[in-house]
Amino acid sequence: MSTPVSLETIGEVPKALLHDHLDGGLRPATVVDIAGQVGYDGLPTTDPDELATWFRTRSHSGSLERYLEPFSHTVAVMQTADALHRVARECVEDLAADAVVYAEVRFAPELHIEGGLRFDEVTDAVLAGFADGERDAAAAGRDITVRCLVTAMRHAALSREIAELAIRFRDKGVVGFDIAGAEAGHPPTRHLDAFEYMRDHNARFTIHAGEAFGLPSIHEAIAFCGADRLGHGVRITDDITVDGEGRLRLGRLAAIVRDKRVPLELCPSSNVQTGAVGSIAEHPFDLLARARLRVTINTDNRLMSDTTMSKEMLLLAETFGYGWADLQRFTVNAVKSAFIPFDQRVQIIEEVIKPHYAALID
């Protein structure tokens, strides 16, 4: 008898995560605890359960701009080296508990300097937290590898400095660069200098594109900036049509994204909260998977969406009827798209992912 796909069984299969924001995944109790330590009195409540509910409901806003507002509270408690280390360490512990075996977690150093820290100090604290979290997880029998993406805010003018930071720390745990924030009015081409710097140093980067803004954002990210991956990218469906018999027709942009195997870092629950899609049932994940684009499953912000990788995988499995073979394909897609060396990706796929799923696939 085949193993059923359930939250419990998905919770034990190895997973890979490419799109997860450090400041969007804090434990509610940690937010309250650090706020008390640093004297931050701006929280809407100091009850952890009530705070968790507040983050989830406030983030379900219908727009990316309003969705980003609650981050002011998590960022406020991440202004010291100790706080950054703790949040990073707990992030790894939480991912490992969900059987995530590889993760790239991103954060914006420029958001964590209000307490006087420099960019390098911020990054050192986060990477040390990741390393300690990996050791904690290994001691608990849950091996996990976590690497870092440093993010620049697209409305600001610090992207070149953050790109340089990525290169300084490329051998210490930072594997790539990203830009994030409100898309409308802040095209990725404003940051060409940063992307050129990354390419000049043979480094990898992803770009938030095609979440709240449409095809022009994706086109610029691919054609002008040379993105290795697309953060979200759900609006690529604007370039895909379905005829009366269910056949898919890809436009020029969707076709080049598929042909070049540009990975899509899809975040289903988050996309519903920001209004990028109306519901999980309306999410284009299955359409994109059937079109054979390289789709991956991600959490985006675990606190804001009250989610885990297991929950995201179950939502898609229940909605679109996915089985273990499908979930393995999406997981392998993520590992193939990771910003780590080829041999490391192959090892994770062949020695960790496939053996575990093989026992579940009929």
Secondary structure, 3 states (H helix, E strand, C coil): CCCCCCHHHHCCCCEEEEEEEHHHCCCHHHHHHHHHHHCCCCCCCCCHHHHHHHHHHHHCCCCHHHHHCCHHHHHHCCCCHHHHHHHHHHHHHHHHHCCEEEEEEEECHHHCCCCCCCHHHHHHHHHHHHHHHHHHHHHCCCCCEEEEEEEEECCCCCHHHHHHHHHHCCCCCEEEEEEECCCCCCCHHHHHHHHHHHHHCCCCEEEEECCCCCHHHHHHHHHHCCCCEEEECHHHHHHEEECCCCCEEECHHHHHHHHCCCCEEECHHHHHHCCCCCCCCCCCHHHHHHCCCCEEECCECHHHHCCCHHHHHHHHHHHHCCCHHHHHHHHHHHHHCCCCCHHHHHHHHHHHHHHHHHCCCC
